[in-house]
Structures are given as C-alpha cells and as structure tokens.
Amino acid sequence: MPRFAPIRVPCAAISVVFATSSLLAAAPSQNNTASQPSSHEQDQTPFPSPAHPFRLEATAGAGFGSTTLSSGETINAYGPGLGLHAGYTFEIGVAIALQYQHFFGTTSSYPIPLVALIEHRTGASFASVDLGFEFTPSHAIFRPHVGLGIAGLRKSIECSPVDGSFSALARDVCHDYHASHGSWSKAIAPGLLMGLGFDRYYGFVDLQYLIPDDAEAFIVTGGFGLTL
C-alpha cells in the first residue's frame, strides 16, 4: 500500500491564525463598548437641563417687619406667609419671573375689663416682577435677584363685647373701635435663592429684604421648584 507523507504546518502559521481569530472576536465588543456611554458620562447630565427653561416654585416662610398700631403698640406686620413664583431662565442665565407673596400677619389683643376685648390685626402682600441671574454649578442653584412691584399693608381693629351688666357700654365702645385700613405702595426686594436639584425638581431657601414705603421687612422662605 502507498504511504502518505505527513503534512507539516509551520508553528508560525498557526500563531497567525489564532491571533487573527482573537482580533476578530474582540472587535464587536470594543465597538459596543465605544457606542455605550459610561456611567460617569451619564452622571454628567446638567441640572437644570437647558431643555426645561421654565420654573414653577411654591414657597412658605415668614416676614419680619414692625408697624405701629393706633394704640401706640409696635408689632410684626407680616408673620407667616405663602408664595408662588413662575419664571423663565434663558441659556445665558438671565431669569425673569412673576411672583406673589401673601403674609397672614399677627394679632395683638387687650381687654377692657367687663366691657370688651379689642383686637388689632395686621397682614401684608407683595406682587412683583422678579429679575435675576441663575448660576447652576453641578446640582446646586444660586439666583441673586430683585423684585420690583407693589406691597400692600393691612390693619384692622375688631371689638368683641363681653357678656354682662356692661353690655350696653360695650356696644358703644365697640362702635368706635371697628375699623380697617389698607394701603399699597411701590416696593423693591433684593434677595438670594440657594438650592439643590435632581432631575427636574429642586428645593431651596430664599432670603429677601422688602423695602416698601412703610414697614420694611426681612423675609425668609423655603420651597420646592419644578423645571418644565
């Protein structure tokens, strides 16, 4: 029978074949890795996103500013308050908004023994166009701003007769003590908002100093905002 000579394949050729196969197998996985953003790149999504320039904010806080009553007593004219803010921030950081704040005021009462209870009540409001500049490093938000608008101050006196033998006198006294008064004036309110945000939501603290014709006030509020 004929004998066949063994086929000898050089080792160098085998090495080349294996190296080529390895490169071809690795190529798709490298392409997939390059096409997918890394977790670090995903974390770099800016806040707030330029695609959501509108700002809606709700606030709660208090104002501290004194006013003098007709009785000569000085009390806080502002007290606890709530507010709403709707604005737009341009890509360069300039922010413009409409803002309204309502303060429920404080109450001071004193009795006329066996006759009546006299109550003095105050309150205030502030409506403005708010102009500012917004800085957003990382997930923080800083907005120095100034509100230009009108501020209203409310004062009222209420008298409640005390039941008893002096009820007729109480009615006469309370007739003179029932009164209410409100006034509006131009006002300016510089302030600074500071907060932190994630995704489309943020929380913040806003410090303002309100300067109307009467009863200047330091206002401290906190709140939550939404970008749209």
Residue pairs with C-beta under 8 A, 6 or more apart in sequence:
46 136
47 136
47 138
47 139
47 141
47 197
47 198
47 199
47 202
48 89
48 136
48 141
48 197
48 200
48 202
48 227
49 200
49 227
50 91
52 200
52 227
52 228
53 88
53 89
53 90
53 91
53 227
54 86
54 87
54 88
54 89
54 227
54 228
55 85
55 86
55 87
55 88
55 89
55 95
55 97
55 225
55 226
55 227
55 228
56 85
56 86
56 225
56 226
56 228
57 83
57 84
57 85
57 86
57 87
57 204
57 223
57 224
57 225
57 226
58 82
58 83
58 84
58 85
58 223
58 224
58 225
59 82
59 83
59 84
59 85
59 101
59 206
59 221
59 222
59 223
60 80
60 81
60 82
60 83
60 221
60 222
60 223
61 80
61 81
61 83
61 206
61 219
61 220
61 221
61 222
61 223
62 78
62 79
62 80
62 81
62 103
62 219
62 220
62 221
63 76
63 77
63 78
63 79
63 81
63 101
63 103
63 124
63 210
63 217
63 218
63 219
64 76
64 78
64 217
64 218
64 219
64 220
65 76
65 77
65 78
65 124
65 210
65 215
65 216
65 217
65 218
66 74
66 75
66 76
66 77
66 215
67 74
67 75
67 76
67 77
67 122
67 153
67 155
67 214
67 215
68 74
69 75
69 108
69 120
69 155
70 120
70 157
71 110
71 118
71 120
73 108
73 120
75 106
75 108
75 120
75 122
76 105
76 106
76 122
77 103
77 105
77 106
77 122
77 123
77 124
77 153
77 215
77 217
78 103
78 105
78 106
78 122
78 123
78 124
78 215
78 217
78 219
79 103
79 104
79 105
79 106
79 122
79 123
80 103
80 104
81 101
81 102
81 103
81 104
81 124
81 219
81 221
82 101
82 102
83 99
83 100
83 101
83 102
83 221
83 223
84 99
84 100
85 97
85 98
85 99
85 130
85 223
85 225
86 97
86 98
86 99
87 95
87 96
87 97
87 98
87 130
88 95
88 96
88 97
89 95
89 134
93 133
93 134
93 135
94 131
94 132
94 133
94 134
95 130
95 131
95 132
95 133
95 134
95 143
95 145
96 129
96 130
96 131
96 132
97 129
97 130
97 132
98 128
98 129
98 130
99 126
99 127
99 128
99 129
99 130
99 147
99 149
100 125
100 126
100 127
100 128
101 125
101 126
101 127
101 219
101 221
102 123
102 125
103 123
103 124
103 125
103 126
104 123
105 121
105 122
105 123
105 124
105 154
106 121
106 122
107 119
107 120
107 121
107 122
108 119
108 120
109 117
109 118
109 119
109 120
110 117
110 118
111 117
111 118
111 162
112 118
112 170
112 173
114 162
114 164
114 165
114 166
115 161
115 162
115 166
115 169
115 170
115 173
116 159
116 160
116 161
116 162
116 170
116 173
116 174
116 177
117 159
117 160
117 162
118 157
118 158
118 159
118 177
119 157
119 158
119 159
119 160
120 155
120 156
120 157
121 154
121 155
121 156
121 157
121 158
122 153
122 154
122 155
122 156
123 153
123 154
124 151
124 152
124 153
124 154
124 215
124 217
125 151
125 152
125 154
126 147
126 149
126 150
126 151
126 152
126 187
126 189
126 210
126 212
127 149
127 150
128 147
128 148
128 149
128 150
128 187
128 189
129 147
129 148
129 149
130 145
130 146
130 147
130 148
131 145
131 146
131 147
131 148
132 143
132 144
132 145
132 146
132 193
133 143
133 144
133 145
134 141
134 142
134 143
135 141
135 142
135 143
136 142
139 196
139 197
139 198
140 194
140 195
140 196
140 197
141 193
141 194
141 195
141 196
141 197
141 202
141 204
142 192
142 193
142 194
143 192
143 193
144 190
144 191
144 192
144 193
145 190
145 191
145 192
145 193
146 188
146 189
146 190
146 191
147 187
147 188
147 189
147 190
147 191
147 208
148 188
149 186
149 187
149 189
150 184
150 185
150 186
150 187
151 184
151 185
151 186
151 187
151 210
151 212
152 182
152 183
152 184
153 182
153 183
153 184
153 212
153 214
153 215
154 180
154 181
154 182
155 180
155 181
155 182
156 179
156 180
156 181
157 177
157 178
157 179
157 180
158 177
158 178
159 170
159 173
159 174
159 177
159 178
160 174
161 167
161 170
161 171
161 173
161 174
162 170
183 214
185 212
185 213
185 214
186 212
186 213
187 210
187 211
187 212
187 213
188 210
188 211
189 208
189 209
189 210
189 211
189 219
190 208
190 209
191 206
191 207
191 208
191 209
191 219
192 206
192 207
193 204
193 205
193 206
193 207
194 204
194 205
194 206
195 202
195 203
195 204
195 205
195 225
196 202
196 203
196 204
197 203
197 225
197 227
200 226
200 227
200 228
201 224
201 225
201 226
201 227
202 224
202 225
202 227
203 222
203 223
203 224
203 225
204 222
204 223
204 224
204 225
205 220
205 221
205 222
206 219
206 220
206 221
206 222
206 223
207 218
207 219
207 220
208 218
208 219
208 221
209 216
209 217
209 218
209 219
210 216
210 217
210 218
210 219
